[in-house]
């Protein structure tokens, strides 16, 4: 028998095991040599010292190699091309053109209809029936600017009751906000389905995905029941995943969307890929409602809205300051487009009761009110009648009409301005407002300095409040959501311990006192 450690003899089994190990090592070394000679072996690296703890080292995860068919850069020196020569210049130009073409193909929109059953990124999908139904300082995360003491000190009885009710909204108990990842990327647009039966929240993200969260499918009672069923002791061992489904319906950012006023199963979405799609929730298909003739055209859209008066009229704005009117019964590329601003129109809105009245907010620092009943000019110079405009110190991010004819804007001058156009019902075509009449009725100091990584803050009204009191929501850079009345009175500051990012994209349910807000990481905060 062979001698082992400290002169001890090895057993026959141990001797056979050692011989087998030696053979395997020799075979492995031979395979590595063959691979290196063939040019496919790994690069040699210095051996790592063995662990002294005696524990097995965790094997590194196997790396998966992805094939990229895109044009690759090649070395001019290895190809024998002389630097600064004519050949080198031509090669550089060819490489640049190849890269630009690669980026163009990547960002090009898809014109074909999208079957959402095949476009699900994650989630359970449909059921068998196919249905769903200045004075402002820098951000201080977690620091409240509206506290319970403010509610306690309120002398107006009705206002105090409203503040108590709005501040009483609590985070949805089914899951913590950091677990409700409704979209893969940063949220740019968010909204509720009009249904009052259950909370269905939709969100559009930076890369064209549309997420759906159904709060009714994972209620606190369901979670407790499922946990009790899984654990007889009633201890919650495994968390139940929120009911989220995500669909890829655009190739670039979904900047805005709206449910059609006359059809709750139709959702119109605008995107930076230059198209508007109509998503039919009952059929599970997203069809292209508008797109330029040129498939490669780069005309990013910043907003979309359907008319309450005519179910066939679609309105949209672009990042280069244009406004479009589209009859969805006409060919996809046919639209009446007018240049309303030399710079980006960040947001627009139609008066709900009088949709011929239009409000636009622009990077040129203006809020402008237009009358679509009177359009003058020819060809590229056609333009609706300008009723009036108001200039802010810095760019105006968004303008939103409520049902009472008031407009709320959010501006980078750290204000939320509320304008009163309640007399617009009496305006005749060609009516104009003076500078004094265009002044805001109320100015609310509000930190709107979002920077690069947080979606722009926008004031969004509750369109059909059941108590008749006009109110709006807007994200707060301290990681809250603020609620104000049309008089600028703060009603609530909604938050929670597990909110770890700014809930920038905030929206009211049209009629229920439900508030949703999305973050830059695609997470949803829901207060009910």
N, C-alpha and C positions, 0 to 999 in steps of 0.2 A: 504494500500500500504506500502511496505517496505521502511525504511528510507535509503537515500543515503548519499553521501558526504555532510558534513556540515548540516546534518539534513534534507536535501531535500529528498522528497519522490521519489522513482523510479517508472517509468511508468510500465504498465503491460508487454509491449514488452521487456523493459530492464530487468525486473525481470525474464521473461522466458528465455532470452538470458543468464543471469548469471547462472540460474539453469542448462541450457544445457551445459555450459562450465564446471561446477562443475562435472556433470555426465561424460563428456568426459575425464576429468582429472582422475577421479576415475577409469574409465575403462582402461585408459592407464597405470596407476600404477599397476592394477591387471594383465594386459598383461605382463608387465615388470617382475613382481614377478614370474609369470608362466614360463617365458622364462629363468629366472635365475635358477629356480628349475630344469629345463630340461637341464641346462648346455650350453644354446645357447645364452644367453643374453649378452649384452655389459658389460664391466667392469665399476664399479661405478667410477665416477669422481666428483671432487668438483664442485659445481655449479658456473657458471660464473656470475659476477655482471651484472645487467641489464644496458643497455645503457642509459645514462642521456640525450641524445640528442633528444629522442623521435622518431628517425628514425628507420625504420625496419632493423634489422640485416640481412645481406646477408647470405642465407642458404649455408652451406658448400657443396661442390660438393660431390655427392655420390660416395663412393669408390667401385670399382669393384674388387671382389675377383677372382683371377685366380688360377685354379687348376694346380698344378705341380705334375706330376706323377713320377718325378725323385726320386731316393733314398734319404731319409731324415736321418739326424743325430738323433740318439736317446740317451737318457741319460743312461749311464752304471750304475750309482748309483741307479736310479729308477728301473732298471731291476735286482738289487741285485748282480751286478758283482763287485767283489773285485778289487780295483785298483792294477796295476802291476801284476795281476795274468795271467795265461796262457790263460784263457778265455777272459780277457780284451785285450790281445795282438792279439788274433784271431779276435775279434770284430773290432779292429783298422785296421787290415789288410783288413778285408772285406769291411769296409767303404771306405778305400783308393781305393780298386779295383772297387767299385761301382762308385765312383766319376770319376775315369779314364775312365771307360766304358761310362759314361754319356758324358764326353768331346769328346771321340772318335766318338760316334754316332752323336754328334752335328757338328763335323768338317768333317765328312765323305762325300765325293763327291757323287753326284747323277749320275749314269751311263745312265739312260734312256734319250731318246730324250725329249727336253723341248719345249712344244708348247707355244710360247711367248704370244699368245692371252690369255692364262690362267696364264701367269707369270707376267703380268703387275702389278707393284706395285702402280703406279699412272699414270695419263695421259689419253689422248684420244685414243691412239692406232692407228691402221692403218685406211686408208680410205677403202671404200667398195671393192676396187680392191686388197687390201692387199699389198700396195706398200709404200716405202719411197724414197723416194730418198733423316899480313905482310905489304904490301901496302894496305891491306884491313882491315878496322876497323869493329867494331860490327855493327849490324843492327840498322839503325836509320829510323823508319817508316816515310815515306813521304819526306825524304831528298833525293834530286836528285844528282846523280853523273855525269849526262850528261844533259846539259841545252841548251836552245835556243841560248845562247851566243856562245856555242861550234859550233853550226851550222853556226852562223854568221861569226865566225872567220875562217871558212874553206876556204882555198885558192884554192884547187882543184875544178874546176867547176863541173865536173861529180860527184865527191863525195858529194859536197854540194847539188846538185840537188837530189841525192839519199837520203841523210839525210833528206832533206825537205819532200820528198815523204813519207818515212817511218815514220817520226815523225808526219806527217799529218794524220795518221790513228787515228780515234776517236772511243771511246766506242760506241757500238751499242745503238741506241737511244730508242729502243723499251721498255726497262726496265732497272732499275738499277741493277748492278751486284749482290747486296745482295738479289734480288728477283728471280734471275735465279738459283734456286737450282736444278742442273741437276742430282745429285745423293743423296741418303740419308746420306752417310758417306763420309769420306775423299777420295778425288780423287787420284788415283795412276797412271792412264793411260788416255790419251786424244788424240783425233785425229779428222780430218775432213773427211767426205766422199769425194771422188775425184770429185764429180759433181761440175761443175762451174756455174750451173744454180742458185743454192741457197746454203746458208751455212747450212750444216747439221753437227752438232758437236756431237760426241759420247764420253762418259767418263765411265771408270770403277772404282769402289770404293773398299773400304776395305773389305766389306762383300759380294762381288760377284755380285753386281747389275751393270747393264749397262744402262746408261742414254742417251737419245737422245734429243737434242734441235734443233728445226727447226726455224731458224731466219726468214724465209720467211712468216710464218703463223701469226706473230705478228709484222708487220712492223710499224714504226711510223705513216704512213698514215692510216693503219687499226685502230690503237689505237685511233687516233683523230676522225676518222669517227664513230667508235663505241661509243665514248664518246659524239659526237655531236648528234648521233641518240638517245642516252639515255637522253640527257639534251639539251633542245631547246636553252638554253642560251649559249651553247658551253663550259660550265664549266666542267672540268673533275672531277666527283664525285667518280667514281669507277675505280680502275686500272684494266687493262686487264691482265690476267695471261699469262705468257710465255707458248709457246707450248712445253711442256716437257713430255716425256714418259719414264718410268723406268721399266726395266725387271730384274728379278732375274735369272741369267743363270749359276752362280757358287755358291758354298757354302762358299768360302773364297776369299781373295783378288784377283782382276783381275790385274795382274802385267803388262801386255802388251797386245796389240792387233794390228792387221794389216789387211787392206783390201787386198784381193788377187789381184796381179797385172793383172791377166787375167780375173777376174770376179768381177766387182764392187758391185755385190749383195752378195758377200761372205766375211764375216769378221771372222778371226781366233783369238781367245782369249786364253791367257795362264793364269793359276791361281795357287795360293798356294794350291788349293785342288788337285794338281797333274795331272790335266787334261787340254787338249786343246779342245775347242769346235769350231765348224764351224757354224756360224749363217747365215742362208739363209734369206736375207731380203725380197725376193720376196715371199717365202713360210711361213715366220714367224716361223721357226723351228730352234732350236739350237741342233745339233747332236754332239756326242762325236767323235772327230777325233783321239785323242790319250789319253791313260790312262794306268797305270801299271796293270798287271794281278790281283794283290791283291787290292781289293776295299778299304781296310783300310790302304794302303800304304801311308806314309807321305813323298812325294817327291815334295816339292814346286817348281814350275816353275817360272823363273825370266824373260823369254823373249821368243818371237816367231816371226818367219819371214818366208815368202814364197820366193822361188827362182824365180827370173825374167826369168830364162832360162827354167825351167821345172815347169809347173803348178801343178804337183803332189808331189813335194818335199817340205817337211815342216822341218824347223829347230827350235830347242829350246835349252834353257839352264836352269840349275837348281841352287838352292841356295847352293848345296853342291859341286859345281864346275864341273858339267858334261855338256856335249854338245851332243845333239841328232839329228839324221837325220831320218826322218820318211816319208815313201812313203804312202800317204793316201789311196792307193788302196789295201794295205795289212791289215791284222787284226789289231785292235786298239792297242793292247799291243806290237806289233812288231815294233822295232826301233833299229837303230844302235847307241849305246850310248858309248861315250868315256870320260874318266876323263881327263880334261884339266887343272884343278887347284885343289889345296888342300883346297881352301877356296871358298867362294861364288863368283859366276859370276853375277855381278849386271846388266850387259847389254852387248849385242853383236850386231853385224851388218854384213851383207854381202855386198860386193862391188856390186852396182847396175848393172854395166856393165860386171863385171867378178865375178859372184857369187861363184866361187871356192875360192875366197880370203875372209877370215874371220877375223874379229877383235873382241877381247874379253877384257872386263874390269873387274878387280877382286879386291876383298878385300885384296888380297896379294900384292896390290900396283902396279900391272903391267898392262900395255897395251901389248897385244900379237897379232901378225899377223900370221895367219895360212894359209896353202895351202891344200885344201881338195882334190886336184888331186893326192896327194901322201900320202897314209895312210899306216903305217907300224905297226908291232907288232901283237900279237895274243891275242884273248879273252879280258881279262880285261886290257891288256897292249897296245891295239890298240890306235893309236894316229896319227892325221894328221901332216904333216911336219911343224915345227915351223920356220917361216921365220925370225922373230926377235921379241925382246921385249924391252920395256922401263920401268924403275922403277921410280916411283914417291915417294915423301916423305911420303905420306899417301895414303889411299885406293882410287882407281879410281872407280867412280860410274857408268860410262856409256861410251861407245864408239860408235860413229855414222859416217858411211861413207856418203859422198855426191857423186853426179854423176861424179865429176871431180877426184875422187880418193883421196880426203882428209878426214882425220879422226879428229873429235873433241871429246875431253874427258873433263869431269868435275871431279875434284878431291877434296878431303877434305884438300889438302894443299892450298886451296883457289886460285886455278888457273883453267883456261880453256886453254888446250893445243891443238894446231892445227898441225897435222902431214901431210906431203905431200908424198903420195904414188901414184902419177900420172903416174909413170913409171911401175906400176904393170901390165899393158897390155903386157909388154915385158918380164915379168918373166916366166921362164921355170920351170917345176916341179923340186923341190929340190933347188930352188933359195933361198939364204940367204942374210940378210942385216947385215951390220956391226953396231956397237954401235953408230957410228957417223951418219949413215944413219937412225937410229931409233930416233934420237933427234928431238924434236918438232921444226917446222919452226917458230912458233909464240906462245908466252905465254901471256895470258891476265889475269891480276889480277882480281879475282872475289870472293866475299864472298859466300862460299858454306856451311857454318855452319848452317845446318837446324835444328839440334837437334832431339828430339823424335817426336814432334808434327807436323812437316812440312815435306811433301814428298820430297825425295832427288831431288836436282836440276840436270837437264840433258840438255845438249846442243843438239838441234834438228834442222837439216837442212831443208830448203825448197828444196824439191827433184827436182822440175821442174820449176825453176824461168823463167818467160817469157822473162826477159831482159838478161838472161844468167849470172847474177852476183850471185855468191855463197854467201849465208847468212844463219845464224842460229839464233834461239831464245833460251833464257834461263831465268828462273825466277830470280828475284832480291829480296833479303831479306828485302829491304826497301819498299816492296809492289809495285814493278814495274815489267815489263818484258823488258829485254834488247835484242837488235838486233845488231849483229856484222857481218862483212864480213869475208871471209876466210883469210883475211890478219890481222884480229884482230882489224879492224877499227869499232868503235861503230857508228851505224846508227841512233838509236833511243832508247828512254827509255819511254815505254808506261805505262800510269797510268790513274788515275781518282780519283775524290774526294770521291766517294762512295765505293772504294775498301778498305775493313776493315781487310783483311788478306793477307798473302803472296800468290800471284798467282804462285805457285811453278811449276805446271805441264804445261809447255808451248809448243805449237805446231804451226807451219805454215800450212796453206792449201798447198797441193802439188804444185799448180801453181798460185793461186790467192793470192794477198797481203792481206790475212785475217789471224789474229792471235787469237788463243784461249788459255786460261789458266785457270786451276782449282785450288781450294783452299782446305784446310783441312776440311772445313765445307761443301764441296760438291757444292760450288757456282762456276759459270762460268763467266769469264770476256771475252768479245769478242770485238776485234777491227777490223774495216772494213774501 
